[in-house]
Amino acid sequence: LLKKSSVNALKRNLAKQRKLEAWMERTTISQAASELQKYCMQNACRDVLLVGVPEENNPFLGPSSSI
């Protein structure tokens, strides 16, 4: 159970957060999705999940030894 002072502090913080959010500029979902898609397409060539990690830069590979 929260103390009354803790509840009041939470309410103040929530009111402060809502005031900040009320003044924020909003973006439509379709615009945000379009921008995200464009960003992903522009940066796909650097995405290691798509192109992989070059062996010389892979920290998880142990040192190569020739036998």
Phi, psi and omega per residue, in radians:
L1 nan 2.319 -3.123
L2 -1.470 2.548 3.069
K3 -1.291 2.761 -3.122
K4 -1.042 -0.660 3.134
S5 -1.155 -0.637 3.111
S6 -1.189 -0.699 3.117
V7 -1.115 -0.756 3.125
N8 -1.115 -0.690 3.111
A9 -1.128 -0.727 3.107
L10 -1.095 -0.718 3.122
K11 -1.124 -0.712 3.122
R12 -1.110 -0.778 3.140
N13 -1.120 -0.685 3.123
L14 -1.146 -0.743 3.117
A15 -1.114 -0.709 3.115
K16 -1.102 -0.777 3.131
Q17 -1.095 -0.748 -3.139
R18 -1.146 -0.627 3.087
K19 -1.130 -0.730 3.106
L20 -1.093 -0.780 -3.106
E21 -1.174 -0.510 -3.131
A22 -1.148 -0.488 -3.106
W23 -1.642 -0.106 -3.129
M24 -1.257 2.512 3.074
E25 -1.296 2.313 -3.102
R26 -1.638 2.611 3.078
T27 -2.143 2.411 3.113
T28 -1.239 2.689 -3.133
I29 -1.081 -0.719 -3.128
S30 -1.119 -0.646 3.109
Q31 -1.201 -0.774 3.135
A32 -1.102 -0.714 3.131
A33 -1.130 -0.724 3.118
S34 -1.098 -0.783 3.123
E35 -1.134 -0.692 3.114
L36 -1.132 -0.751 3.118
Q37 -1.095 -0.755 3.125
K38 -1.092 -0.774 3.115
Y39 -1.057 -0.785 -3.130
C40 -1.095 -0.731 -3.137
M41 -1.177 -0.656 3.139
Q42 -1.214 -0.509 -3.045
N43 -1.890 0.156 -3.113
A44 -1.068 -0.582 -3.097
C45 -1.178 -0.319 3.130
R46 -1.834 0.044 -3.097
D47 -1.458 1.968 -3.085
V48 -1.160 -0.367 3.088
L49 -1.266 -0.422 3.131
L50 -1.650 -0.723 -3.041
V51 -1.828 -0.195 3.141
G52 1.477 2.967 -3.138
V53 -1.780 2.244 3.080
P54 -1.051 2.466 -3.073
E55 -1.013 -0.640 -3.109
E56 -1.223 -0.320 3.133
N57 -1.865 0.078 -3.069
N58 -1.484 1.939 -3.110
P59 -1.294 -0.183 -3.084
F60 -1.580 -0.201 3.073
L61 -1.481 2.383 3.099
G62 -1.304 2.979 3.103
P63 -1.123 2.390 -3.127
S64 -1.376 2.440 3.110
S65 -2.232 2.365 3.105
S66 -1.726 2.231 -3.101
I67 -1.816 nan nan
